[in-house]
Amino acid sequence: MKNVLALIMAGGKGERLMPLTKSRSKPAIPFGGIYLLADLSLSNCINSEVYRILVLPQYKSQTLIQHLESGWNIFSQPLGHFLRIVPPQMMTGDKWYQGTADSIRQNLEMIEEENPSHLLILSADHVYKMNYAAFKRYHDENKADVTIAVIETAKDQASEYGVLQVDPSFRVCGFQEKPKNPSPIPGNKDLCLVSMGIYLFSADVLLDLLKKDDRPDFGKDILPSILKSHKVMAYPYRRENKIEEVVFFTDEEGSRAKKPVEVAPDSGYWRDVGNLDAYWNANMDLCGLAPYFNLYGVRWPMRTNQRQFPPVKTLSVTEPNGETLHGQAKDSLVSPGCVIGGGMVRNSVLSYNVSVHRGAEIDESVIMENVDVGRFSKIKKAIISDGTKIPSNTVIGFDPKTDRKKYAVTPRGIVVVTKENFK
């Protein structure tokens, strides 16, 4: 993989994630307590031995840039490894990045200096584990000019993505970008084959295309127009992506033990965190005994900038009537700095430095950093934005009519609360 150059698209506004993206870009949204969304694609690069990376931010990028500078300065320049942050420099004219293809076109001179054999194009706002080495092997074995990672998706959701048609060899013969009536997979009218926004180009092919074609976007413009002139292959992600992992389990004596290396159950997991419901779902997929997406792997670790906070503390608090309230967290992810003082947390994700006061109950919720949950408050199926101070006896997530009057509520009924709600 030493001749692969990864380019990570990290400029998305994330308008459907408002109000979480009010002051940060979509790739800088917290995930899983201690991570940002961008950490996942970066971790996949490192685990796949892709050590030359360009990150292309644009919209409200300061949070992301600070995070990358603090936590991702792990590369060895003498070995030719690097992570470079490349904001728009208007190298080709007086304009910002106009789309995925344009962001690369504006940096062609920098790319050509690295002389890569392949260009790996990634998004910084997807949740998944992917072995890019296997992806490249598939690309090379099929002598492809371009390979697009694809996944099966329900037809009623496919209109949010690029929809592909393939022949029996998985060569792409049709590409519709966000069609109103997407074409289903032959033999299954309920599923479509959609692009994951992950592309591998032979470098000379992409450089030639971008010099000849000034259109801004891969999915909308470039890819549909080259299906006859170039060999474009689809990579069946769930079939081909194999993440070997050490699986832990509890033995008969209650001790932690290892199983032999095997394919991780979440090798086929992928979520595009495109809206608030998808974001909440992705975080809930981390909870429980057998999570759909497992952050505790040994061979495919997720990396981030580890913040300096003290350990989690749980406290038992005795009420004036003599009742003792025990601070507990069940089936949850709780980050450093959190104090659960006589409160109960279930099936939730708590980011750094969250305080849960006595009698408070949190269920199926995402709580971002520096949130303070007041005494005897009850929160269910909610996203609480960073820095929010929840007053005592507040009830969120139990009465949809009341919630809609005070807060943003998603189509699925997830309540989104920010510190502005309590000013």
Secondary structure, 3 states (H helix, E strand, C coil): CCCEEEEEEECCCCHHHCCCCCCCCHHHCEECCCEECHHHHHHHHHHCCCCEEEEEECCCCHHHHHHHHHHCCCCCHHHCCEEEECCCCCCCCCCCCCCHHHHHHCCHHHHHHHCCCEEEEEECCEEECCCHHHHHHHHHHCCCCEEEEEEEEEHHHHCCCEEEEECCCCEEEEEEECCCCCCCECCECCEEEEEEEEEEEEHHHHHHHHHHCCCCCHHHHHHHHCCCCCCEEEEEHHHHCCCEECCEEECCCCCEEECCCEECHHHHCEEECCCHHHHHHHHHCCCCCCCCCCCCCCCCCCCCCCCCCCCCEEEEEECCCCCEEECEEECCEECCCCEEECCEEECCEECCCCEECCCCEEECCEECCCCEECCCCEEECEEECCCCEECCCCEECCCHHHHHHHCEECCCCCEEECHHHHC
